[in-house]
Amino acid sequence: MSITGCQRYTKQPLDLSAHRSALTKRASDQESIANFLDRLNKQGEPAPDHVDLTDGISREEGEVLALFYNADLRLARLDAGVALATAENAGRWQDPVFGFDGAELLSPSGPFEFGLTLGMTLPISGRLDIEKALADAAYKAELCRVVNAEWDIRSAVHAAWVRWSAAEEHSRRIRQTLMQIERIESVASQLEGVDEITRVESRLVHAEVTRFRSHVIEDDLRRRGLRSRLLALMGLPGDADVMLLPELGASVMAERALPIERIIDCNTMLDVLRAEYQVAEESLRLEIRKQYPDLDIGIGYGSESNDDRLLLGASIAIPVLNANRAGIAEAESRRARARAEAETTLERLIIDYARARSQLTAADEQLAIYEGVLAPMLDEQSREVAELLELGEVDIPLLLETLTRQQESIGALLALRVERAEAAIEIARLLGPDQPVRPTPTDKPTATDSTQPEGGDR
């Protein structure tokens, strides 16, 4: 094995318990995250200047954690590592073949006859160069998939952060409403005791309190579910003891004069499909080149009837019956499909962009009505309710109707803000990054090819 340069097998056990222990410590690994952020900034990626998780995790810091720990990104980078290993070893000559033949006549007895041969294939077809080009194209496609996954995970974290922040605000407001209804319940109980209101009116208040308490429990369950999904995107355990800082808004990219051209030039999914189309092109080129044969040659030494002999041989296939027609036809079909996938994806992206723009416009118009007219009106009515409660003047149906409508308005307003933010995030995702990006480095850079994904997950 030492002579031939063969590698040795090294066992590497799978220790999930150790991984579980490391998983629980991710949020406290400030040094690794700080080093990763430094590499992000050096590469010019959108990122905060510093990360301090001890005072709560902001949305920008959450994106950094997702780029570093997200499970899907880790697998995408490992897939790129597989493609890199293939590219680094593609286009090699086949190993030479050693042969031995021996014969001995048993009747009548004669001298032992033998032959030693050494054969190899000369790649005169040029196939190996195309195999190398194909492997390089496949590696580039995997890098594009990593970039696309990173861009998508930024958008996913931002959208999940907005939904969780809205749930936090909704939970806070519904608890405030519950406290107000409980105050009405207390006053109603006192008024019932002195026959100021009927038992029916008192029961109505008790039923409304029970209903809102149920809403609080349901709302809290939804809020915790959104928090767990957000933590999962960041690669943290769902029960991680970390503080997240709410952020409900999202900046809106200005309307562009040529948005479709921007999508064609910058959308990360289209970059993936371009790379996949190039893989299909190289695959077809390789299948066509396989029509042309390589040359098999051999040399050897032998002995027959005590006569020493020098053995020479050569063979070459004649492409007249097969000529790799099936492989060429399949490669042509795959190329046609790759072209169609890129074209139909562009069509869907154009539709998605128009839909997101319409959603953003509609949300802005509705928000103008809610924030400019309805919300101030309900806030004023809420203050009047509080004043009436302080004075002990209670109109049970009016107060309950006011608080119910106010809570419904708060829910609708928060839903509109989420809808607007999601539309803005989707527009930014579809338009792609402002400048070409490389896969994010996840470990110390190494002195390798600049196209190599840097990271311990390679």
Secondary structure as GFF3:
##gff-version 3
##sequence-region A 1 458
A	DSSP	alpha_helix	16	24	.	.	.	ID=ss1
A	DSSP	three_ten_helix	26	28	.	.	.	ID=ss2
A	DSSP	alpha_helix	30	43	.	.	.	ID=ss3
A	DSSP	three_ten_helix	53	55	.	.	.	ID=ss4
A	DSSP	alpha_helix	59	69	.	.	.	ID=ss5
A	DSSP	alpha_helix	71	89	.	.	.	ID=ss6
A	DSSP	beta_strand	97	103	.	.	.	ID=ss7
A	DSSP	beta_strand	113	122	.	.	.	ID=ss8
A	DSSP	alpha_helix	127	193	.	.	.	ID=ss9
A	DSSP	alpha_helix	199	233	.	.	.	ID=ss10
A	DSSP	alpha_helix	259	266	.	.	.	ID=ss11
A	DSSP	alpha_helix	268	289	.	.	.	ID=ss12
A	DSSP	beta_strand	295	304	.	.	.	ID=ss13
A	DSSP	beta_strand	307	316	.	.	.	ID=ss14
A	DSSP	alpha_helix	325	369	.	.	.	ID=ss15
A	DSSP	pi_helix	370	374	.	.	.	ID=ss16
A	DSSP	alpha_helix	375	391	.	.	.	ID=ss17
A	DSSP	alpha_helix	396	431	.	.	.	ID=ss18
###
